[in-house]
């Protein structure tokens, strides 16, 4: 069932609030902070509808709602607007990567480090020969989703379990070059609160995937442009 413009605006507001605060979102917050032009009762009714349609879910301990992977996907595909990367950030990333452009492994390490720093997440690259590069492991400890030691242990353990990591990344489908996976779509319980954003890269004769791992509620309007920008720099460097 297609959503109305009002329902889409409400879903967008709920997701933006959840990305920022990592807490279930109630109708009172939406009514107070977002000018949707409707009453709190109407907001509550629409939230019930969005829940029934599968875009939101209600945690047992809260009256608020949180987005599902279905809700996040609609947000990414139709509702969000990608942010313009700061020019200073683009220049800084390119300068540091260009210093390593003649050494492929060093270049990949610098690319992963840039993603980790700019996105405040765990950056990773996996080339088609099975070599793994990662940076920013400590970053994920800043996110509440990773306060659960079992979640953190499982994610960090992926770098010692190449077949499992390849299996997860292999679940990406569709023609869009930017792939997004949500933990609740995967079969691993300890990945449920996580999200993956990655894309394939080409760097001369070397190919693979590069991206980030973080919470499912990551700041997609910023993360996606950073992953795309770094991918394009790798392609440029590979042509030198």
N, C-alpha and C positions, 0 to 999 in steps of 0.2 A: 504494500500500500504506500502510495506517495505521501510525503508529509506536506503540510501546508507551510506557507512562508513563516507563519507565526510559530509553528512547531519547530521549524529549522532554526529560527532565531533563538528560541528557548534552548534547544539542544546545544547550539553554539555557545550560549552564555554559560550553561552548566559545565560544558567541557572546559572552557577557558578558566572558570572558577576552580574546577577540580585540578587542572594542570598546575595552577598556582599554589593551592593549599593542601592538596592530597587528603581532603576530607569530604565525606558525603555532603552534597549540596542540597539545602532546603529551599522551599519556595520563598521564605522571608528574605533570604540573602539575595535571591534573584530580583525580587520586587524592589528591594532597597537600592541595589547597585546598578541594575540594568533597566533602562527605560524602554520596556516592552509595550507599555500602553495598555496593560490589562490588569485586572485585580488579582490579589493573591489566590483567591479561590479558583480563578481561571487557570492560573499557573499550576496549581496543584492538580487540577483535572487534566491538563495537558501532560504533566509529568507522569500521571497514571497511564495515560494513553501511550506515551513514549516507552514506558516500562513494558506494557503489554505487547508492543510491537518489537521489543527486543533491543532498543537503543540504549536503555538505561536498566539498572538493576538496583534493588534496595537491600543494603546490608541488614542483617538480622538485628543489629544493635542500634540502628539509626532510622530516623524518619526521613532522612535525606536520600538522595540518589547518587549513583556513580555511573559513569559511562561503561558500556560493554565494548568489546572489540568491534562489534557491528556499528555502534555509535561513533567510535573513533574513526572508523573507515569512512563513514559518511562525512564526518568533519574534515578529514584530510582531502577527500575527493571533491567535495562541493562547497564546504562552508569556510574553511580557513583561507587566509591570504598569506602567502609566504613573505617573510621579512626580507628587506634589502640588507645584505651584509654590510657592515661598516667598511668603508674604503681602507681605513687603517688596518683592520683585521685582515683583509684580503692581501694587502701589501706585505704585512708581516709574515703571513703564512707562505706567500710565494717566495719571499727573500730567503726564508729558512730552508724551504724545500729546494730552491734553485742552487743553494750551496752544495747540495748532495746529488744533483741531477745526473752526474756521471757515474754514481755508485748506486745501483738499483736497490740493494738491500738497505742501504742507509737512507735512500729516498723514501722507501716504504715505511721505515721506522719513523722518519720525520713526519710523513703524512698521517700516520696513526697517532703520533704524539699531538699533532695540530688538532685533530678531531677531538681527542680526549680533553685537551685544554679548553678549546672553544665551546664544546658542548657540555663540559663538566660531566662526562660519562666515561665509560670504558670503550676506548677505540680499538679496533682490530682489523687486521687484514689477513687473508688466507689465500696464498697463491695456488695455482693449479697443480703444483708439485707437492702440495701439502705442508708447506712451510707457514708457520703462524707468526704474526707480529702483533703485539698488543701494548697498550700504554694506558695509564690512568686507572689502574685497579683500585687505588684508594678513593677515587672520585665517587664510586658507587656507594661507599659507606656514608656519604652525606645524604643519601636519599632514604626516607623512612621505609620504602619497600625492601631495602636491603638490611634493615636492622635484624631481620630474621636470619640467623646464622646459616640455616639450611639452604636458604635461597642464595646467599652469597657464596657459600661453599660450592654449590652446584654450578653456578655461573663461572667461578674461577676455575673449577675443575674441568670445564670444557676445553681448556687449553692443553690439558693432558689426555683428553679423550677425543682425538681427531675424528674418528668415525661418527661420534655423537654430534659434534659440531657440524660436520658435513651433512649429516642427516637433517639437522635443524635448518640449515641454510638452504638445503635442497627442497624444502617445503614451499619456497617462494613460487608463486604462480602469477600468470598474467604478462601482458606485453609492456607494462610500465617498467622502465629501466630502474626506477627506485622501488626497492622491495621493502615492505613493512610487515613484520610478524609480531603477533601478540601472544604472550605466554599462555593465555587461556585457550588458544587455538592449537597449542601443541600438547603432546601426550605426557609431558613431564610436570608433575605436580609442583615441583620447586621452581618452575619457570612462570607460574601463573601471574605474578605481579610484574613481569618484565616485558620489555619490548625490544625489538631489533629493527634497525634501519640500515640497509646496506645496498650496494649496487656493484655491478661488475665493472672492473677497470681494465684498461689496456695500457701497458707501459713498454713500448718497444715489442720485444718478443715475449714478454712476461704478461700473464693475465691472471685474474683472480677476483676476489670480492673484497670490498672495504666498507667499513661502516662503524656503527656504534651499538653498544648494548646499554640499556638503562631501564628506568621504570616505564611501564606501559603508558603513563601519562606524560611522557617527555614533551618538551616544547617543539612540536613538529614544525611549526612555521619557521623556526630558526635552524633546527637540526638538519632538515632536508636540504636547504640551500648550502649548508656547510659541507655535507657529504658530497653533493653534486660538484661543488667548487673544487674540492680536493681531488675528486675523480678526474675532472677536466685538466687539472694541473699535472697529474700523472701522465695523462695522454700527451699533453704538450711536451713534457720532459722526455717521453719516449721517442719523440720525433726528432730530437736533436742529434 
